[in-house]
Amino acid sequence: MLPEPDNPPVSAPATSHVRPDRSDRAAAAGSPPSPTHLVLPHASAMSPAAEAALKVLRLPHLEALLARLALTGRDEADEYSRTPPHERTLARLLGWQGEDGRWPLAAHWAAADGLPVDAADTSPADAWALVTPVHWHVGSDQIALLDPAALNLGEAESRALFDAVRPSFEAEGWAAHWGAPLRWYVRHASLAGLETASLDRAIGRNLDLWISNDLAARPMRRLQVEAQMLWHGHPVNEAREERRELLVNSFWLSGSGAPQPGVLPGGTHIDERLRAPLLAGDWAAWVAAWAELDAGPIAQLLSAAERGSAVQLTLCGERHAHTWQTAPRSVLARWFGAKRQSALPVLADL
């Protein structure tokens, strides 16, 4: 899946740094191909509005598919983990080693953006982190981070703001790299041990929950303050203010860690169409996106399962990621068909 222009990519595109697919090597060796695997981030959430949206979902293909599959994997945490379930799933599929808040996602995304990342050398000196320019909304009782996609930040604007703050990163000893309008990167040994919260955890929430107070995070907080001062009154922000657009007034650091080699198993597809409406709290659009998924990729996966192909489905919510895959069917199921399973309790459990 190619990275979206305004959002951090979840999986690497097919670029030259990606090693040959494991399924290709298995096929060449005469082994069965990897099963088709659909991964759906943001399949559920825990707010009252999300619960109301879940109750109006009509997902006949998902329910028919779940009836044919067996639950085979549970990745469970809570809604306060720094790494959300869909990012933990990606790390697991890539075969990485790590822990909450310390998965090397930035190095993975930097390589996808064409930056020179050598995953064969896992020295802490090569640790990377993702820098996302953002708008912090200061309210009466909390500071909230808005979805960076809402900035509609152009490349020229992004490069100008990056150039303004780059000397501050370098003065800290951090090498800085521009990857895309909303994807900048820093590289330094100290980032290997820095615990950071995913951008998807921070968007729309009280940042007090997600800003680390560890000693290792002090340089990051100091750089955030410097960026706020440098960008206050910057020509880019002055022009944006005249156009009544959101100002870029801070950045978010995430995905820290030393690079690790990894390639997604063949047949894996991560579909992110639920992300934007869920983070925006647009539940009508989220329900519509679920309907598209049910009529499209999920219906295709169901057809493959009905033809006897091995398939997998991973649903990622706010706390958990659960995986189902093809299992032998009982005699009764073969004769009378599998009993349809309601999607509501499955999604609510995520």
N, C-alpha and C positions, 0 to 999 in steps of 0.2 A: 504494500500500500504506500503510495507516495505521500510525503508530508504535506499537510494543508499549508497554504501560504501564510496564514495568520495564527496558526496554533502549533504547539510543539508536536512533532510527529510521534506516533505511538510505536510504529514499527519502521524499520529501515526500508527505503526503496531499493530496487534492484540496481545498485550501483557497483562499481568495480571493486569496492572494498569488501563486499559481501562474499563470503566463501561459497563454493558450490553447495547447493541444497542437499541436505542429508537424504531426502527422498530420492534425488537423482542418483546418489551413490548407491542407495539400497536397490533401486531398480536395475542399475548396472550390474550389481552383484547377484541379481536374481531373487531378491527378497521382495515381499509384498510392498506396494507403495504405502506411504503414510496416509492415514485416514483424513478425510476432509474435516477441518476443524474451524468452526465459526465462533469467534469471541466477540461478545457484546458488552462493552463498558457502559456504565451508567444505566443499567437495566432496571434499577430500582433506587428508591431513596426513602428517607425515614420521616420527612415532615408531614404534617397533617394534609397539606395540599397534595403531596405525592401519594399519600394513602388514598385520597379521594380520586386521583387520576388513575391509580391502579384498578379501582373498582369499575371504571368505565371501559377498560381495555377489552377488546374482543380479538382473541388471538387463536383462531381455530387451528392453524398450521402448527403453531408452537405446542398446543395441547396434544395434537396428534403425534407430533415428533417426540415429546416427552414420554408418551405412552409406549413408544417403541424403544426407548433408551433406558439405561440404568445409571443411577448416580454413582460415579466412581471416584470423585475427588472433591475434597472440601478444603478450601484455603480460608480460614476464619480468623478474624481479629475484631476490632470494634471501630466505631466511627471516628475515634480520635487517633488512630494510627496515622503516622505521617505519610506513609506510602499507601495509596488507596488500592483496592483489590485488583483493578485492571492493570496497574503498573506492577504489582506483585506477580500477576499472571504472566505478563511479558517477560519479567526477569526469570521466572521459572521455565518458560518455554525456551528461553535463550540459554538456559543451563548455568546461570550465574550463581555466585555465592555472595551473600550480603545479609543485611538486617534492616529493620524498619528505619526509614529516613536515610539509609546509606546504600542505595542501589545506584550503580554507575550509569544512570539513564542519560546524563548530559553528554558523556563521551560517546554513547551510542548515537545520539541525535547529531552531535558534531560531525561524526563520520558520515552520517546520512547527508549532511549539508556540505560534504566535500572537504572538510578540514582535515589536516594531517594527524590522525589519531592512530597510534600503533597499539592495537589491543593485544598484540603478542607480548608486550612488555607491560606487566602489571605493577611496576614500581610505583609507590605512592607519589614519587616526584611527578608522575604523569596524571595526577588526579584532575578532573574537570568538574565544572558546575555550569548550569544554565542560568543566564541572566536574562530576565524578561522585563522589558520596560512596561510600566503599568501606571494606572491612575489609582491613587489611594483617596477614598472619599472619607473625609473627616466629619463624623457626626457629633451629636451632642454627648454621646456616651461611649462611642467606640469608633475605631477606624476600620473601614471595610475596603477590600480590594475588588475592583470591578473587572469583568472579563476583558483581558487585553484586546480581544478581537474587536471590542466596541471602539477602540481607538482609531481603527482604520488607518494605521500608521504606514505612510509611504516609505519607500526605500531612501529617498533623499533626506527626509525628516529623520528617519532612524539613524542613518549614517552620521548626520550632523550631531545628534544627541550622543551617539556613541563616541564620536571624536572628542566631545566636550568632557566626558567622564573618563575616558581611557587613561589619561595621565594619573588620575587618582588610583585606578586599579594597579597601574604599573609602579606607582610609588609604594604600594603595599607589597610589591613583589609578585603580583599576579599578572601573568600574561593574558591579554585580552584579545578576543577574536570576534569579528562580526560574521554571523552566519546567515541571517535573514532579518527582515524588519522587526520581528518579535522574538528572535533567537540570537542572543549574543552569548559568548562563552568566556569563561576565565579558567586559567590553569595554574595550579600551585600545589605543592606538597601538602599544605595544611588542609586542603579540601578533601583529602582522603578520609579524614576522621570526622568531618563536619556533618552533623545530623540536620537535614533540611526537610521541610514539608513540601509535598507536591503542590504545584500551582492549582491543581484541581481541588485540593483540600481548602486552599485559602480563598478562592474566588467567592465573593458574596458573604464572607463570614467575618466575625470579629478576629482581627489579626493577633490579638493577645493570645489566642489559642495556639498559634502556629509559629510565632517568632521565638526562637530559642534564646534562653538566657545563659547558655553555656559559655565558658571562657573562649572556646574555639569560635564562637559566633560574634565576638566583639568586633573583629575587623569588618565583617559583613555589615553590622549595624552602623559602624562609623562611615563606611562607604555609602550606605544608604543616605545618611545625613548629608554627606558631601554632594551626592548626586542631586538631592533636593535643592541645595543651595545653588549649584551650578546651573540647574535647569530653570530655576525661578528667574523669570525675565529673559530667558533665552529666546532668540529670534523665532525659533520653531514654535515655542509655546505662545509667544506673543501673536504670531500669525494664527495659531489654532484658536486662541481666545477671541480674536477678531471674527473668526468664522463660527464662533460658539461651539467649538468642538472640545472634547475632553483634553485636559492637559496631561502631559507625561510628567509626573511629579515624584516617581520613585521607581525602584526595580524589585523584582523578586528573585531570590536565589534558590535553585532546586537541583535535584538529580546529581548530587555530588558523589564522587568516587573515582577510583582508578579504573581505567578501561579494562573490560574482560572480553575475550573472544566469545562469539556466539552467533548462531544462525537459527532463524525460525524453522521449525519442521515443515516439510512440504505440505501444501494444502491448507496452511493456516491463513485465515483471513480475519483481520480485526476491523470491525465496522463501527465507526464512531458517530454515526448520525444522531444518536441520542444525547451526545455530550452538550452541544450548544443550547438546545432548549431546556435541558435539565439545569444547567448552570445559570441560565437566565430566569429560571422559574416560570417559563412559558409552558404550562402543562398541556394546553391544547395542542401546541406544536409537538410536544413530547409524545402525546397519544397518537398524533398523526404519523410521527416518525416510526413509532412501534408498528402501526398498521402497515407502513411501507415495508418494514423489515419482515413482518409476517407474510406478506404477499410476495416478497422477493426472495432474499437469501434463505429465510427459514423454510419457505415452501420448496426451494431447490434442494435444501438439505433433506427435507422429508422425502422428496422424490428419490434422492440417492439412497436413502435408507430403505425405501420400499423396493428398490431394485436389488437390494442385498449388499450395497456398498457399506463399508465401515465408515461411520461418521462420528464426530464429536461436537458438542455444544458447551461453551462456557459462558455463563451469565454472571456478570460482575455488578454488585450493588455498592452500597455505601460502606458495608462492613465485610461482606464475604464474597468469595468467588466459588461457584459450584460448577462442576463439570460432569456432563452425562456423555455416555458413548454407547455404541451398538453392543447389544448383549444377546445371547441366544434366547429365542422366544419359546415359551411353554407350548405344550400341545394345544391347550385351550385357546391361547392367544393366536396360534396359527389357524385354528378352526373358526373361531368366532371373532377374531380381531382383538387387538389390545384395548383395554379399558381406558377411555380418554381421561387425562389428568387435568384438573383445573390449574390454570396458570397463576391465579391470584395468590394462593398460599406459597407457591414456589418463589414468586417474585417478592412477596412480602417478607420472606425469610432471608433475603439477601441483605 
